[in-house]
Amino acid sequence: MFGEQDLKSLLEFQSPYPVLSVYVSTDPTEKGVEPMRRRLRALLREIDGRAERDVEAVERYFEHGFSGTGRSVAAFSSAPAGYFRAFSFQIAIRSRIRLMPRPYVKPLADLMNAYGGCGVALVDRQGMRLFHFQLGELIGRRDVSGEEVHRPKGGGASAGPGRKEGKAGQTRREEELTLRNMRRFAEDAGEFFQAAHVRRILLAGTEENLSLFRGCLAPSWQASVSGTFAASMATRPAQVLAKALEVGAQAEQERVARLVETAVTAAAKAKGGAIGLDDTLGALHGGRVQVLLVSDGYRESGFECSGCGFHTAQSVRVCPFCGNSFRLIEDAVEHAVQTVMLAEGEVEIIRGNPELEKAGRIAAILRY
C-alpha cells in the first residue's frame, strides 16, 4: 500500500543518473492485458532510445513482477544507480512517461491529496462503524456498540411525570442514552482517526444523528469534516467507499476552488499570493510558498542557476543572486512541486478551474 513514507522516499531520491518514471493505466475491466501492454509500448517508444536499461527494467517488471491487479501502476527506474520502485493503485492515473533528474511525482501528489487518508464514521443512535480508506482501498475498520436506545411500548413521549417532549418524540431517557452514546462514539472516532492519520473525515447517517454526533466531536475533528451523506448501518463497505469517493471529490473541488480564489486575491493585493510561473518560482526560492496550486497537466520549461539553484521562467544570462549562469530544465513546474513537498508544504493538482487557468495555470499562497 502506497503511503506518505513511499512518497517521501521518492522525493528524497538523488542520483547523478536520470530517473525514468512511468504511469500506466491498467483498468481491470479491459479484456486481457494486451490493451495495457499496448499503452506501455507506446509510452516507452517516447523515450526514443534513451535510458535503454531503464526501459528494460520497466518491461521486465510488467512481464514478471506485475500482479495484474489494480487500476494503475507507477514505476520508477534508475538502472545505473541500482534503483527501481513500482506501486499499484486502485485509483486510475492517466498514462504518461518522464525521463528526469529525479522521480516524477506530480501525479502522486494529486492522488494523495484527493484520495489519501479518508476516514468515514457511519453513525446511528446505538452504534457506529468506522472506516479508513487509503487511495481507494479499505485499510482498517472498527465497529462500536453503544447502549441500547429504545422507546417504551406505547411510544408516549410526553405523558407522565418526569417526561418531556423530545426530538422526534423521544423521551428524556432516550435522549440521555443517545447523547451518552454519541459522546462515546465521538471519543472512539477521534482515537481511530488519529491512529490512522486521516487527512479528512466524512460522516454518514441521518441528518439528525450526524448533527448530534458532530457536536460531540473535538473541535479539531469537526474542522476535518469535509462532507456528509445518507447511509444506514446495513450499508456495505464497498458502497460506503463509493459514496465517500463521490462526496469527497465534490468537497475537494469546492475546497481547492476556495484556495485558488485566496491565492489570486492575495496576489492582486500584492500580499500573500503569487500567480504565474515566474512569480511563483521567485517566491519558491525565498522559501515563502505554503500552498502550491497547479493545473493538471501543466508543464513548462525553465532555467536553473548553476550556482545557487534559483529557478526562473525567463531566459536570462546571469543569476541576480549569485552571478552564475543558467541552464535549461525540461519541467520547472515539477521542480516547484518537488521543492514544496520536500519542505512539507501543500501541493494541489487542480482540474478544470478557469480562474487558475487565467492566472497562468500555477499559483501559490505564501507564508509571508
C-alpha positions as CSV (number, residue, x, y, z in Angstrom):
1,M,0.0,0.0,0.0
2,F,1.5,3.3,-1.1
3,G,1.8,5.8,1.7
4,E,3.4,9.0,2.9
5,Q,6.7,7.3,3.5
6,D,6.8,6.0,0.0
7,L,6.2,9.4,-1.4
8,K,8.9,10.9,0.9
9,S,11.3,8.2,-0.3
10,L,10.7,9.1,-3.9
11,L,11.1,12.8,-3.2
12,E,14.4,12.3,-1.4
13,F,16.0,10.0,-4.0
14,Q,19.0,11.7,-5.6
15,S,21.5,10.3,-8.1
16,P,23.8,11.6,-10.8
17,Y,21.8,9.4,-13.2
18,P,18.3,10.3,-14.6
19,V,15.1,8.5,-13.4
20,L,12.6,7.0,-15.8
21,S,9.0,7.5,-14.3
22,V,6.2,5.5,-16.0
23,Y,2.5,5.8,-15.1
24,V,0.3,3.2,-16.9
25,S,-3.5,2.7,-16.7
26,T,-4.2,-1.0,-16.0
27,D,-8.0,-0.9,-16.0
28,P,-9.2,-4.4,-14.9
29,T,-12.4,-4.0,-16.8
30,E,-10.5,-4.3,-20.1
31,K,-10.3,-7.8,-21.7
32,G,-6.9,-9.3,-21.1
33,V,-3.6,-7.5,-20.6
34,E,-3.0,-6.6,-24.2
35,P,-4.5,-3.1,-24.0
36,M,-2.3,-2.3,-21.1
37,R,0.8,-3.6,-22.9
38,R,0.0,-1.5,-26.0
39,R,-0.1,1.6,-23.8
40,L,3.1,0.6,-22.2
41,R,4.9,0.1,-25.5
42,A,3.6,3.4,-26.8
43,L,4.9,5.2,-23.7
44,L,8.3,3.5,-23.9
45,R,8.7,4.5,-27.6
46,E,8.6,8.1,-26.5
47,I,12.0,7.6,-24.8
48,D,13.4,7.1,-28.3
49,G,16.5,5.0,-27.5
50,R,17.4,6.9,-24.3
51,A,17.7,5.0,-21.0
52,E,17.6,1.6,-22.5
53,R,18.5,-0.2,-19.3
54,D,15.6,1.6,-17.5
55,V,13.2,0.6,-20.4
56,E,14.3,-3.0,-20.0
57,A,13.8,-2.8,-16.2
58,V,10.2,-1.5,-16.6
59,E,9.4,-4.1,-19.3
60,R,10.8,-6.8,-17.0
61,Y,8.6,-5.7,-14.2
62,F,5.4,-5.8,-16.2
63,E,6.4,-9.1,-17.6
64,H,7.3,-10.9,-14.4
65,G,6.6,-8.7,-11.4
66,F,3.2,-7.1,-12.0
67,S,0.4,-8.8,-10.2
68,G,-2.3,-7.8,-12.7
69,T,-4.5,-6.2,-10.1
70,G,-5.4,-2.6,-9.6
71,R,-6.3,0.2,-12.0
72,S,-2.9,1.9,-12.5
73,V,0.8,1.3,-11.9
74,A,3.7,3.8,-11.3
75,A,7.2,2.5,-11.9
76,F,10.5,4.4,-11.3
77,S,13.9,3.2,-12.6
78,S,17.4,4.5,-12.5
79,A,19.3,1.4,-13.5
80,P,22.8,2.8,-13.3
81,A,22.1,3.7,-9.7
82,G,20.5,0.2,-9.0
83,Y,17.2,1.9,-8.2
84,F,13.7,0.5,-9.1
85,R,10.4,1.0,-7.4
86,A,6.9,0.1,-8.5
87,F,3.4,0.7,-7.0
88,S,-0.1,-0.5,-7.9
89,F,-3.1,1.7,-7.2
90,Q,-6.9,1.1,-7.1
91,I,-7.4,4.6,-8.4
92,A,-7.0,5.4,-12.1
93,I,-4.0,7.5,-13.1
94,R,-3.5,8.9,-16.6
95,S,-0.8,7.1,-18.5
96,R,2.4,9.2,-19.0
97,I,6.2,8.9,-19.0
98,R,9.1,11.2,-18.0
99,L,12.9,11.0,-18.0
100,M,14.1,13.5,-15.5
101,P,16.8,14.0,-12.9
102,R,14.5,12.8,-10.1
103,P,11.3,10.7,-9.9
104,Y,8.3,12.5,-11.4
105,V,5.9,12.7,-8.5
106,K,3.2,15.3,-9.5
107,P,0.6,12.6,-10.3
108,L,1.2,11.1,-6.8
109,A,0.8,14.4,-5.1
110,D,-2.6,14.7,-6.8
111,L,-3.5,11.2,-5.8
112,M,-2.6,11.6,-2.2
113,N,-4.5,14.9,-1.9
114,A,-7.6,13.6,-3.5
115,Y,-7.8,10.1,-2.1
116,G,-5.2,9.7,0.7
117,G,-6.2,9.2,4.4
118,C,-10.0,9.3,4.3
119,G,-11.9,8.4,7.4
120,V,-15.7,7.7,7.5
121,A,-17.9,7.5,10.6
122,L,-21.2,5.8,9.9
123,V,-23.4,6.6,12.9
124,D,-26.8,5.8,14.4
125,R,-28.1,6.2,17.9
126,Q,-26.9,2.8,19.1
127,G,-23.8,2.0,17.0
128,M,-21.0,3.3,14.9
129,R,-18.9,1.8,12.1
130,L,-15.5,3.5,11.4
131,F,-13.6,3.1,8.1
132,H,-10.2,4.1,7.0
133,F,-9.8,4.3,3.2
134,Q,-6.4,5.0,1.5
135,L,-6.2,5.5,-2.2
136,G,-9.5,3.6,-2.9
137,E,-8.8,0.7,-0.6
138,L,-10.2,-0.3,2.8
139,I,-7.3,-0.2,5.2
140,G,-9.0,-0.5,8.6
141,R,-12.4,-0.6,10.3
142,R,-13.9,-0.7,13.7
143,D,-17.4,-1.4,14.9
144,V,-18.6,0.3,18.1
145,S,-21.7,-0.6,20.0
146,G,-23.5,1.7,22.4
147,E,-26.2,1.3,25.0
148,E,-29.5,0.1,23.6
149,V,-31.9,3.0,22.9
150,H,-35.5,2.0,22.6
151,R,-38.8,3.6,23.1
152,P,-41.2,2.1,25.7
153,K,-44.3,0.3,24.4
154,G,-46.9,2.9,23.5
155,G,-44.2,5.3,22.5
156,G,-45.7,8.1,24.6
157,A,-43.0,10.8,24.9
158,S,-45.0,13.4,26.8
159,A,-47.3,11.5,29.1
160,G,-46.5,11.1,32.8
161,P,-44.3,12.9,35.3
162,G,-40.6,13.3,34.6
163,R,-41.1,13.2,30.9
164,K,-41.0,15.9,28.3
165,E,-41.4,16.2,24.6
166,G,-38.1,15.3,22.9
167,K,-36.7,15.2,19.4
168,A,-38.8,13.1,17.1
169,G,-40.9,12.1,20.1
170,Q,-38.0,10.8,22.2
171,T,-38.4,10.5,25.9
172,R,-35.9,12.2,28.2
173,R,-34.4,8.8,28.9
174,E,-33.9,8.1,25.2
175,E,-32.3,11.5,24.7
176,E,-29.9,10.9,27.6
177,L,-28.9,7.5,26.3
178,T,-28.5,8.8,22.7
179,L,-26.3,11.7,23.9
180,R,-24.2,9.4,26.0
181,N,-23.7,7.1,23.1
182,M,-22.7,9.9,20.8
183,R,-20.2,11.2,23.2
184,R,-18.6,7.8,23.5
185,F,-18.7,7.4,19.7
186,A,-17.0,10.8,19.2
187,E,-14.2,9.8,21.5
188,D,-13.7,6.4,19.9
189,A,-13.8,8.0,16.4
190,G,-11.1,10.6,17.4
191,E,-8.8,7.8,18.6
192,F,-9.4,5.8,15.4
193,F,-8.8,8.7,13.1
194,Q,-5.7,9.8,15.0
195,A,-4.2,6.4,14.8
196,A,-5.0,6.1,11.1
197,H,-3.5,9.6,10.4
198,V,-6.5,10.5,8.2
199,R,-6.5,13.7,6.2
200,R,-10.2,14.3,6.0
201,I,-13.4,12.9,7.6
202,L,-16.8,12.1,6.1
203,L,-19.9,11.4,8.2
204,A,-22.7,9.1,7.2
205,G,-26.1,8.5,8.7
206,T,-29.3,10.5,9.2
207,E,-29.2,14.3,9.3
208,E,-30.4,14.3,13.0
209,N,-27.9,11.7,14.2
210,L,-25.0,13.4,12.4
211,S,-25.8,16.8,13.8
212,L,-25.7,15.4,17.3
213,F,-22.5,13.3,16.7
214,R,-20.7,16.2,15.0
215,G,-21.4,18.4,18.0
216,C,-19.7,15.8,20.3
217,L,-16.5,15.7,18.2
218,A,-13.4,17.6,19.4
219,P,-13.1,20.9,17.6
220,S,-10.0,19.7,15.7
221,W,-12.0,16.8,14.2
222,Q,-15.0,19.0,13.5
223,A,-12.7,21.1,11.3
224,S,-11.6,18.0,9.4
225,V,-15.2,17.0,8.4
226,S,-15.4,17.6,4.6
227,G,-18.8,16.2,3.9
228,T,-21.8,14.0,4.9
229,F,-24.0,11.5,3.1
230,A,-27.1,9.4,4.0
231,A,-26.5,5.8,4.8
232,S,-27.7,3.0,7.2
233,M,-25.8,0.7,9.3
234,A,-26.6,-2.1,6.8
235,T,-24.6,-0.3,4.0
236,R,-21.8,-2.5,2.7
237,P,-18.2,-1.2,2.9
238,A,-17.9,-1.1,-0.9
239,Q,-21.0,1.1,-1.0
240,V,-19.6,3.3,1.7
241,L,-16.3,3.7,-0.2
242,A,-18.1,4.5,-3.5
243,K,-20.2,7.2,-1.8
244,A,-17.2,8.5,0.1
245,L,-15.3,8.9,-3.2
246,E,-18.2,10.7,-4.8
247,V,-18.9,13.1,-1.9
248,G,-15.2,13.5,-1.2
249,A,-14.5,14.5,-4.8
250,Q,-17.2,17.2,-4.7
251,A,-15.9,18.5,-1.4
252,E,-12.3,18.5,-2.7
253,Q,-13.4,20.5,-5.7
254,E,-15.0,23.2,-3.6
255,R,-12.1,23.3,-1.2
256,V,-9.5,23.9,-3.9
257,A,-11.7,26.5,-5.6
258,R,-11.5,28.5,-2.4
259,L,-7.7,28.1,-2.3
260,V,-7.4,29.4,-5.9
261,E,-9.6,32.4,-5.0
262,T,-7.5,33.1,-1.9
263,A,-4.2,32.9,-3.9
264,V,-5.5,35.1,-6.8
265,T,-7.0,37.7,-4.5
266,A,-3.8,37.8,-2.4
267,A,-1.6,38.2,-5.5
268,A,-3.8,41.1,-6.8
269,K,-3.2,42.8,-3.5
270,A,0.5,42.0,-3.6
271,K,0.2,40.4,-0.2
272,G,0.5,36.7,0.5
273,G,0.0,35.3,-3.0
274,A,1.7,34.7,-6.3
275,I,0.4,33.8,-9.8
276,G,2.1,32.7,-12.9
277,L,5.2,30.5,-13.2
278,D,7.9,33.2,-12.8
279,D,6.4,34.9,-9.7
280,T,5.7,31.5,-8.1
281,L,9.3,30.3,-8.8
282,G,10.6,33.6,-7.2
283,A,8.5,33.0,-4.1
284,L,9.7,29.4,-4.0
285,H,13.4,30.5,-4.0
286,G,12.7,32.6,-0.9
287,G,11.0,29.6,0.9
288,R,7.7,31.5,1.1
289,V,5.3,29.0,-0.6
290,Q,2.9,27.4,1.8
291,V,0.4,26.0,-0.7
292,L,1.2,25.4,-4.4
293,L,-1.7,25.2,-6.8
294,V,-1.1,23.7,-10.3
295,S,-3.4,22.9,-13.2
296,D,-3.4,19.2,-14.0
297,G,-1.1,18.5,-17.0
298,Y,0.7,21.8,-16.8
299,R,4.4,21.5,-17.9
300,E,6.7,24.4,-18.7
301,S,10.5,24.5,-19.3
302,G,12.5,27.0,-17.2
303,F,16.0,27.9,-16.2
304,E,18.1,26.9,-13.2
305,C,21.1,28.8,-11.9
306,S,24.2,26.5,-11.8
307,G,25.3,28.2,-8.6
308,C,22.6,28.9,-6.1
309,G,19.8,26.9,-7.7
310,F,17.5,29.8,-8.4
311,H,14.8,29.0,-10.9
312,T,13.1,31.3,-13.4
313,A,10.8,31.1,-16.4
314,Q,12.8,34.0,-18.0
315,S,15.7,33.4,-20.3
316,V,18.5,35.4,-18.6
317,R,22.2,35.1,-18.8
318,V,23.4,35.9,-15.2
319,C,21.8,35.0,-11.9
320,P,20.7,38.1,-10.0
321,F,21.6,36.4,-6.7
322,C,25.0,34.8,-7.3
323,G,26.1,35.9,-10.8
324,N,26.4,32.4,-12.2
325,S,25.0,31.2,-15.5
326,F,21.7,29.4,-16.1
327,R,20.9,26.1,-17.7
328,L,17.7,25.0,-19.3
329,I,15.5,22.5,-17.4
330,E,12.7,20.5,-19.0
331,D,10.0,21.0,-16.4
332,A,10.2,23.9,-14.0
333,V,6.7,23.0,-12.7
334,E,7.8,19.6,-11.5
335,H,10.7,21.3,-9.7
336,A,8.2,23.6,-7.9
337,V,6.1,20.6,-6.9
338,Q,9.0,18.6,-5.5
339,T,10.5,21.6,-3.7
340,V,7.3,22.4,-1.9
341,M,6.7,18.8,-1.0
342,L,10.2,18.4,0.4
343,A,9.6,21.5,2.5
344,E,6.4,19.8,3.8
345,G,4.2,22.4,2.2
346,E,0.9,21.5,0.4
347,V,0.6,20.8,-3.3
348,E,-2.8,20.8,-5.0
349,I,-3.2,19.5,-8.6
350,I,-6.4,21.1,-9.9
351,R,-8.6,20.2,-12.8
352,G,-11.0,22.5,-14.7
353,N,-10.6,25.7,-12.7
354,P,-11.0,28.6,-15.1
355,E,-9.7,31.1,-12.5
356,L,-6.4,29.2,-12.2
357,E,-6.1,28.8,-15.9
358,K,-6.4,32.6,-16.3
359,A,-3.8,33.1,-13.6
360,G,-1.2,31.2,-15.6
361,R,-2.0,27.7,-14.6
362,I,0.1,27.9,-11.4
363,A,-0.3,30.0,-8.2
364,A,0.7,29.9,-4.6
365,I,-0.5,31.0,-1.1
366,L,2.6,32.4,0.6
367,R,3.7,32.2,4.2
368,Y,4.5,35.9,4.3
